[in-house]
């Protein structure tokens, strides 16, 4: 793979992340406007391959931990593949 393809994939993933974030905010606003139950949430901050996970309840935190493990494995895989391409 060339560097341009890897760059394009990275930019596509960044844009997809922003789109998902904006969609999540819109859904949360619409849900709170209807007053349908308590709001749950959390987040994952990836610093390199190391995740920082936080959440408002056990269920969302467990889901985010699973997501963090998947993201960490993907980041390590991409780092490993990058060293193989050079």
N, C-alpha and C positions, 0 to 999 in steps of 0.2 A: 504494500500500500504506500502511496506517496504521502508526503506531508500535507498536501492540499486536501486530500480525502479525510485524513485524521482531523485536520482543522475544521473542515465542514461538518463532520460528525459532532465534534465538540460544540460548535456554535449551535447546531440543531438541538443538542441536548440542553444547552443553556436556555435557548428560546422556549423549548418545551417546559422547562422548569418554571420560567416566568409565567407562561400561560396557565400552568396548573395552579400556581400560587394565586394568580388573579382570579381564576375560577373558584378556588376555595374561599377567597374573601367574599366574592359575590354570593356564593351559596350560604355562607355563614350570616351575611347581612339579611338575606331573604328569609332564612330560618328564624332569626331573632325577631324579624318584623312580624312574623306569624305567631310568635310566642309558643313555639312547639317544643317544650321541654328544656332541660338544662343544656348548656353548651359545653361540649368536651373538646379537647384539643391537645396539641403538643407539637414538638418539633425535633428535628435532627439537624445538628450543625456538624458538617464534615470538615475537619481540618486535616487535609491530606487524607490518609486512609483511617484516621482515628475519629470515631463518632462521639458526639456529646448529645445525649438523649434527655428530653424532658417532656412531661405530660401532666394532665390534670387528674387522670384516674388510671387505675391499673390496666384496664383493657387497652386504652389508647397508647399507654407506655409500652406494653408488650408488643403491640403491633409495630410501633416505631422502632423497638429494639430489633425485631425481625427485619424491618426495612434497612436499618443501619448495618446489620450483618450482611445483607445482600449488597448494599452499596459498598461496604468495605471490601468484600470479595471481588466485586467488579473493579474497584479502584486498584487493588493489588494485581488483578489479572492484567489490566491495561498497563500498569507500570512494568510488569514482567514482560509483556509482549513488546513494549517499547524498547526494552533493552535487547530483545531478540532481533528486532528489525535493524538495529544499528550495527 
